[in-house]
Amino acid sequence: MSSLIECVPNFSEGRRPEVLEEIVRAVSQIEGVTLLDHSRDETHNRSVVTFAGAAASVVKAATAAVGRALELIDMEQHEGAHPRIGAVDVMPFVPLGGTRLEECVDLARRFGEQIAQRFELPVYLYGDAALRPERRRLADVRRGQYEGLRDDIGKDPDRAPDFGPLRLHPRGGAIAVGARKPLIAFNVNLATDDLALAKRIAHAVRESSGGLPGIQAMGVLLDNPGQPRMAQVSMNLVDWERTGIPRVVREIRRMALENGTDVDHCELIGLAPTGALLEVAADTLGLRGFSPDQALELRLARDR
Amino acid sequence: MSSLIECVPNFSEGRRPEVLEEIVRAVSQIEGVTLLDHSRDETHNRSVVTFAGAAASVVKAATAAVGRALELIDMEQHEGAHPRIGAVDVMPFVPLGGTRLEECVDLARRFGEQIAQRFELPVYLYGDAALRPERRRLADVRRGQYEGLRDDIGKDPDRAPDFGPLRLHPRGGAIAVGARKPLIAFNVNLATDDLALAKRIAHAVRESSGGLPGIQAMGVLLDNPGQPRMAQVSMNLVDWERTGIPRVVREIRRMALENGTDVDHCELIGLAPTGALLEVAADTLGLRGFSPDQALELRLARDR
């Protein structure tokens, strides 16, 4: 089958539900695209749409979404808590199933070139699709935000887009187009309300402080009415094929036991690649010679 | 999307590879069908083909397979170790993904009626598709085999087919068409060569001796050159939504520990429903509020 790709564009509009509805409609109308999720945040004045399908369908839907957003959102009127550079602020392509990240990198670059031309929109490539190493991190691409970029884009060669004009789109600003691996939002709840312990564990496992590769983690205290207070290690696994759920849970459990407590239960937030969950099954059972192809529906999805 | 259905026909020919090739070709030519497996056994003189797809495609492929097998296999010439009543001996339909067993029951009955008419072939409905309770078990449908049924079909009202003529097809005999849940072939290898213990555990867990619902089990000794001898509990899980992998493995492990040993590792033979493996992940992690819909590719396969 053709490659399965997920796309998770973020739009700089979270207060007018009708705008998100129009964008979602534009995406859903494309044959072969499955809408997986959409959500709207008033504080950030920002929306996120998640959809997936074969490469060609995803590109059509992404293009339709950009077109609609440029009609409906005016960055000159936009304010919100979340950093942003444009009406379609960021458009990451994510490999699913047997798709390779490289395919998403190629796709992001081709897509970026196409929409730059079609909409006269400056395009910055980020993440694994970045052409300049200093643009890998989204925060660096977004430096100065819409307002800062409006002034710098034509003057500072370091702020010139990878594709498109040396000036912002009059209403839509600019867009960051990228490729990244799928991200797993995963929480481990400890059988204690010791927030300091959760913070120590988060510090020990997260990559930025020398822990496990691809782990982002923080310690938080869950304090919901009617429920026991519980310390939680809240994580993103941004490269589950390097550090998967079994490894990070084992490490957290080891530290919890050393400190006289244990893991109480875990939470998976939203969607995760099936392979990351099958890895847990294979690890637990000590399955010899297991392949995700032995999962019937997964095998079928791959072959169709 | 339309319902996803697996079909696992067994053919009374395992010695002429060209016959299996012809049948596989007939199946593969149908648009929308995925060939999952095919295997041939010389001793049993029998072959098994596994394919899947949407209901309409699977029916087309199953019909094509019956047509080809009736041309190529002559039951008057057939002998082999495995009990059988016809050229296409048995044709089970199995629900995959979100498909309900009832859909396969309906499909099996409609399919049985159609091929009975088209090929003048006597059809016996078995398994969950059985119209007579005494035909649920395949062994009962196959009583007396091809040769016995040839004499009884027109004389004994209890042996009259559910659809089709009161005489066997001149070359193809009869066919058992049915519906059943997916079956998981799963082995638990113990950290011991104590065959008697494996047999005691198998006896304790299998349904037929009062154990867990939907578990078929036997104890065997693995004695492969160059590998340590190992006692194994070899199982079929025929109703994993009633008794899944976590429960039966926990029970086997408990008995192993009571007897001074442990589970060494497990083996999954062939394919298993993804949901049965996700249950292991959810059980291990104590995932709260987990749904198989959180597995990305599975969710997409369902929605497409």
Contacts between the chains, C-beta under 8 A, distances in Angstrom:
chain1	res1	chain2	res2	distance
A	4	B	297	7.1
A	4	B	300	6.9
A	6	B	296	7.3
A	32	B	304	8.0
A	34	B	300	5.5
A	34	B	303	4.5
A	34	B	304	6.1
A	36	B	296	7.8
A	36	B	299	6.8
A	36	B	300	7.6
A	52	B	296	7.6
A	52	B	300	5.6
A	96	B	296	5.8
A	96	B	297	6.0
A	96	B	300	7.3
A	97	B	297	5.1
A	182	B	296	7.2
A	245	B	281	7.9
A	245	B	285	7.1
A	249	B	285	6.7
A	263	B	286	7.5
A	264	B	286	7.3
A	265	B	285	7.4
A	265	B	286	3.7
A	265	B	287	7.2
A	265	B	288	5.5
A	266	B	285	4.1
A	266	B	286	6.0
A	266	B	287	5.5
A	266	B	288	7.6
A	267	B	287	6.9
A	267	B	288	5.7
A	267	B	289	7.5
A	268	B	285	7.9
A	268	B	287	5.8
A	268	B	290	6.2
A	268	B	294	5.7
A	270	B	294	7.0
A	271	B	294	5.5
A	271	B	295	7.5
A	271	B	296	4.7
A	271	B	299	6.6
A	272	B	294	6.1
A	272	B	295	6.7
A	272	B	296	6.5
A	273	B	295	7.7
A	273	B	296	5.4
A	273	B	297	7.1
A	274	B	274	6.6
A	274	B	278	7.7
A	274	B	295	4.1
A	274	B	296	6.2
A	274	B	297	4.6
A	274	B	298	5.6
A	277	B	277	7.8
A	277	B	278	5.6
A	277	B	281	4.4
A	277	B	295	5.7
A	278	B	274	7.7
A	278	B	277	5.5
A	278	B	278	7.6
A	278	B	281	7.2
A	280	B	280	7.1
A	280	B	281	3.8
A	280	B	284	5.8
A	280	B	285	6.4
A	281	B	245	7.9
A	281	B	277	4.4
A	281	B	278	7.2
A	281	B	280	3.8
A	281	B	281	5.0
A	281	B	284	7.5
A	284	B	280	5.8
A	284	B	281	7.5
A	284	B	284	4.4
A	285	B	245	7.1
A	285	B	249	6.6
A	285	B	265	7.4
A	285	B	266	4.2
A	285	B	268	8.0
A	285	B	280	6.3
A	286	B	263	7.6
A	286	B	264	7.3
A	286	B	265	3.7
A	286	B	266	6.0
A	287	B	265	7.1
A	287	B	266	5.5
A	287	B	267	6.9
A	287	B	268	5.8
A	288	B	265	5.4
A	288	B	266	7.6
A	288	B	267	5.7
A	289	B	267	7.5
A	290	B	268	6.2
A	294	B	268	5.7
A	294	B	270	7.0
A	294	B	271	5.5
A	294	B	272	6.1
A	295	B	271	7.5
A	295	B	272	6.7
A	295	B	273	7.8
A	295	B	274	4.1
A	295	B	277	5.7
A	296	B	6	7.3
A	296	B	36	7.8
A	296	B	52	7.6
A	296	B	96	5.8
A	296	B	182	7.2
A	296	B	271	4.7
A	296	B	272	6.5
A	296	B	273	5.4
A	296	B	274	6.2
A	297	B	4	7.2
A	297	B	96	6.1
A	297	B	97	5.1
A	297	B	273	7.1
A	297	B	274	4.6
A	297	B	297	7.9
A	297	B	298	5.6
A	297	B	301	5.2
A	298	B	274	5.6
A	298	B	297	5.6
A	298	B	298	7.0
A	298	B	301	7.7
A	299	B	36	6.9
A	299	B	271	6.6
A	300	B	4	6.9
A	300	B	34	5.5
A	300	B	36	7.7
A	300	B	52	5.7
A	300	B	96	7.3
A	300	B	301	6.8
A	301	B	297	5.3
A	301	B	298	7.8
A	301	B	300	6.8
A	301	B	301	4.2
A	303	B	34	4.6
A	304	B	32	8.0
A	304	B	34	6.1
